[in-house]
Amino acid sequence: MTRLGYQIPNFTYPGVSPDGIFDNVVAKAAEAAGYDRVLVMDHFYQDMEPLQHAEVDVAQQGARMLSAHEARSSLREENRELFLDVVESLRSDLDQSNSR
């Protein structure tokens, strides 16, 4: 079964006070549209300007990906089997890039 969530990027709505926005607007609209959950931003203000170009450390990025997949794999045996090939491939790629 497909589940959908609705991310709220803005907490204002014309004609509705801030304390009534969720109950009167968002929750009703999301429920009527068939969403299973409503999510809100975890920051009071989110700068929407384009990100500046930054150098990408491929080895560091690979290490993060490996760490995330290892953590996910350790949660359940089913995950270990599911992510085994991915983890091994990431380890191999990381070993090769570190040996250069």
VEXVEXPA-859049 format. One record per atom (N, C-alpha, C): residue number from 0; atom name; x, y, z. Coordinates in pm, whole numbers, plus 50000, padded with zeros to 5 digits. Atoms other than C-alpha are relative to their C-alpha. Example, Ala and Ser with C-alpha at 12.3 -4.5 7.8 and 13.67 -1.06 7.14 Angstrom:
BEGIN
   resi   name      px      py      pz
      0      N   50089   49881   50000
      0     CA   51230   49550   50780
      0      C   50090   50120   50000
      1      N   49918   49881   49994
      1     CA   51367   49894   50714
      1      C   49923   50109   50073
END
This chain:
BEGIN
   resi   name      px      py      pz
      0      N   50084   49882   50000
      0     CA   50000   50000   50000
      0      C   50089   50125   50000
      1      N   49925   49876   50008
      1     CA   50137   50341   49905
      1      C   49956   50095   50110
      2      N   50028   49903   49894
      2     CA   50163   50594   50185
      2      C   50059   50134   49957
      3      N   49954   49868   50039
      3     CA   50195   50967   50127
      3      C   50006   50093   50120
      4      N   49988   49898   49896
      4     CA   50313   51248   50352
      4      C   50000   50137   49936
      5      N   50005   49864   50049
      5     CA   50265   51621   50314
      5      C   50094   50086   50083
      6      N   49903   49913   49934
      6     CA   50555   51856   50399
      6      C   49950   50144   49995
      7      N   50050   49863   49994
      7     CA   50444   52202   50514
      7      C   50119   50096   49999
      8      N   49888   49907   50007
      8     CA   50690   52468   50398
      8      C   49968   50140   50056
      9      N   50039   49865   49961
      9     CA   50491   52773   50514
      9      C   49888   49989   50102
     10      N   50098   50009   49892
     10     CA   50289   52832   50831
     10      C   49898   50114   49998
     11      N   50099   49893   50008
     11     CA   50063   53110   50706
     11      C   49892   49961   49900
     12      N   50111   50024   50090
     12     CA   49724   53098   50540
     12      C   49906   50120   50011
     13      N   50084   49880   49995
     13     CA   49504   53396   50445
     13      C   49872   49978   50081
     14      N   50124   50003   49923
     14     CA   49227   53463   50695
     14      C   49997   49902   50116
     15      N   49996   50097   49890
     15     CA   49340   53200   50950
     15      C   50113   50040   50094
     16      N   49897   49965   49902
     16     CA   49524   53280   51273
     16      C   50102   49887   50010
     17      N   49895   50104   49992
     17     CA   49855   53094   51327
     17      C   49965   49882   50089
     18      N   50032   50111   49910
     18     CA   49715   52891   51618
     18      C   49890   49909   49946
     19      N   50105   50083   50056
     19     CA   49430   52758   51404
     19      C   50034   49939   49866
     20      N   49963   50044   50135
     20     CA   49621   52680   51089
     20      C   49999   49848   49984
     21      N   49990   50145   50016
     21     CA   49684   52312   51154
     21      C   49862   49934   50002
     22      N   50131   50064   49987
     22     CA   49338   52208   51275
     22      C   49901   50041   49892
     23      N   50103   49948   50092
     23     CA   49138   52429   51039
     23      C   50036   49990   49853
     24      N   49961   49997   50140
     24     CA   49340   52416   50719
     24      C   50080   49875   49961
     25      N   49904   50103   50044
     25     CA   49630   52174   50695
     25      C   49949   49859   50022
     26      N   50043   50137   49970
     26     CA   49497   51864   50869
     26      C   49879   49960   49916
     27      N   50121   50032   50079
     27     CA   49160   51881   50693
     27      C   50033   49981   49852
     28      N   49964   50010   50142
     28     CA   49312   51941   50350
     28      C   50082   49874   49973
     29      N   49916   50118   50019
     29     CA   49573   51668   50392
     29      C   49917   49872   50011
     30      N   50085   50117   49983
     30     CA   49317   51417   50517
     30      C   49907   49982   49880
     31      N   50090   50007   50115
     31     CA   49077   51501   50235
     31      C   50074   49957   49874
     32      N   49921   50036   50118
     32     CA   49357   51456   49981
     32      C   50057   49859   50009
     33      N   49955   50138   49986
     33     CA   49443   51112   50120
     33      C   50140   49983   50056
     34      N   49867   50012   49940
     34     CA   49775   51189   50291
     34      C   49992   49924   50132
     35      N   49996   50078   49878
     35     CA   49877   50957   50574
     35      C   50063   50075   50117
     36      N   49933   49925   49894
     36     CA   50093   51204   50765
     36      C   50028   50140   49952
     37      N   49966   49860   50028
     37     CA   50168   51574   50786
     37      C   50131   50029   50072
     38      N   49869   49969   49945
     38     CA   50525   51693   50841
     38      C   50022   50151   49996
     39      N   49969   49858   49999
     39     CA   50648   52038   50937
     39      C   50151   50017   49998
     40      N   49857   49973   50001
     40     CA   50988   52197   50884
     40      C   50051   50005   50142
     41      N   49944   49998   49866
     41     CA   51221   52168   51179
     41      C   50080   50127   50027
     42      N   49935   49871   49980
     42     CA   51345   52527   51145
     42      C   49894   50110   49991
     43      N   50096   49890   50007
     43     CA   51164   52855   51204
     43      C   50005   50067   49864
     44      N   49985   49937   50129
     44     CA   51301   52995   50882
     44      C   50100   49919   49919
     45      N   49911   50076   50085
     45     CA   51457   52812   50594
     45      C   50035   50083   49878
     46      N   49954   49919   50112
     46     CA   51664   53008   50348
     46      C   49990   49919   49872
     47      N   50024   50075   50122
     47     CA   51556   52902   50002
     47      C   50090   50044   49885
     48      N   49908   49959   50106
     48     CA   51845   53062   49812
     48      C   50081   49879   49954
     49      N   49921   50114   50050
     49     CA   52049   52829   49591
     49      C   50127   49979   50083
     50      N   49878   50033   49926
     50     CA   52335   52650   49763
     50      C   50123   50043   49921
     51      N   49874   49964   50064
     51     CA   52684   52772   49691
     51      C   50075   49873   49964
     52      N   49921   50116   50043
     52     CA   52911   52535   49503
     52      C   50106   49972   50107
     53      N   49901   50040   49901
     53     CA   53126   52345   49749
     53      C   50079   49882   49947
     54      N   49917   50114   50037
     54     CA   53410   52104   49702
     54      C   49941   49874   50062
     55      N   50053   50128   49951
     55     CA   53298   51744   49737
     55      C   50117   49906   50025
     56      N   49898   50098   49967
     56     CA   53529   51507   49919
     56      C   49937   49862   49978
     57      N   50063   50126   50041
     57     CA   53439   51182   49744
     57      C   50024   49891   50104
     58      N   49969   50104   49900
     58     CA   53614   50963   50003
     58      C   49916   50021   50126
     59      N   50080   49971   49880
     59     CA   53438   51138   50291
     59      C   49852   49970   49974
     60      N   50139   50028   50036
     60     CA   53104   51114   50111
     60      C   49976   49849   49995
     61      N   50011   50145   50004
     61     CA   53164   50744   50046
     61      C   50000   49938   50138
     62      N   49994   50050   49862
     62     CA   53254   50685   50410
     62      C   49867   50023   50072
     63      N   50131   49972   49939
     63     CA   52929   50850   50518
     63      C   49894   49903   49949
     64      N   50098   50092   50058
     64     CA   52726   50637   50279
     64      C   50019   49859   50057
     65      N   49971   50132   49944
     65     CA   52900   50322   50402
     65      C   49952   49993   50144
     66      N   50041   49997   49859
     66     CA   52842   50419   50765
     66      C   49848   49994   50014
     67      N   50147   50001   49994
     67     CA   52472   50486   50701
     67      C   49944   49863   49965
     68      N   50049   50132   50039
     68     CA   52423   50153   50523
     68      C   50037   49893   50104
     69      N   49964   50095   49894
     69     CA   52613   49964   50795
     69      C   49907   50015   50119
     70      N   50092   49978   49888
     70     CA   52395   50125   51060
     70      C   49863   49941   49969
     71      N   50131   50055   50040
     71     CA   52079   50035   50871
     71      C   50003   49848   49999
     72      N   49987   50146   50006
     72     CA   52206   49680   50818
     72      C   50002   49937   50138
     73      N   49988   50057   49866
     73     CA   52272   49633   51187
     73      C   49869   49997   50078
     74      N   50127   49992   49927
     74     CA   51912   49705   51287
     74      C   49922   49869   50001
     75      N   50075   50126   50011
     75     CA   51762   49377   51164
     75      C   50074   49906   49907
     76      N   49935   50100   50086
     76     CA   51886   49056   51009
     76      C   49951   50013   49855
     77      N   50056   49981   50135
     77     CA   51655   49117   50713
     77      C   50073   50113   49927
     78      N   49926   49889   50059
     78     CA   51833   49449   50653
     78      C   50142   49958   49962
     79      N   49863   50045   50027
     79     CA   52174   49281   50673
     79      C   50004   49928   49866
     80      N   50005   50073   50126
     80     CA   52078   49049   50389
     80      C   49966   50092   49883
     81      N   50046   49909   50104
     81     CA   51907   49324   50192
     81      C   50110   50094   49953
     82      N   49897   49901   50032
     82     CA   52201   49567   50207
     82      C   50140   49941   49985
     83      N   49868   50062   50004
     83     CA   52488   49315   50197
     83      C   50079   50039   49876
     84      N   49930   49967   50124
     84     CA   52577   49376   49832
     84      C   50038   50148   49994
     85      N   49973   49856   50001
     85     CA   52554   49753   49872
     85      C   50117   50032   50092
     86      N   49893   49975   49903
     86     CA   52776   49754   50183
     86      C   50134   49950   49946
     87      N   49875   50054   50054
     87     CA   53036   49530   50019
     87      C   50051   50084   49884
     88      N   49960   49916   50113
     88     CA   53038   49745   49704
     88      C   50055   50134   50049
     89      N   49951   49873   49945
     89     CA   53077   50066   49906
     89      C   50137   49982   50065
     90      N   49870   50028   49937
     90     CA   53362   49911   50109
     90      C   50109   49985   49894
     91      N   49903   50022   50108
     91     CA   53537   49801   49791
     91      C   50037   50132   49934
     92      N   49974   49870   50063
     92     CA   53501   50144   49630
     92      C   50085   50089   50091
     93      N   49927   49918   49903
     93     CA   53627   50314   49947
     93      C   50143   49953   50013
     94      N   49864   50056   49991
     94     CA   53926   50079   49974
     94      C   50081   50040   49878
     95      N   49929   49964   50123
     95     CA   54018   50148   49612
     95      C   50036   50149   49999
     96      N   49970   49857   50001
     96     CA   53994   50525   49652
     96      C   50103   50037   50107
     97      N   49901   49973   49895
     97     CA   54199   50515   49976
     97      C   50139   49952   49962
     98      N   49871   50056   50039
     98     CA   54475   50312   49812
     98      C   50068   50085   49890
     99      N   49943   49915   50107
     99     CA   54530   50579   49542
     99      C   50084   50109   50057
END
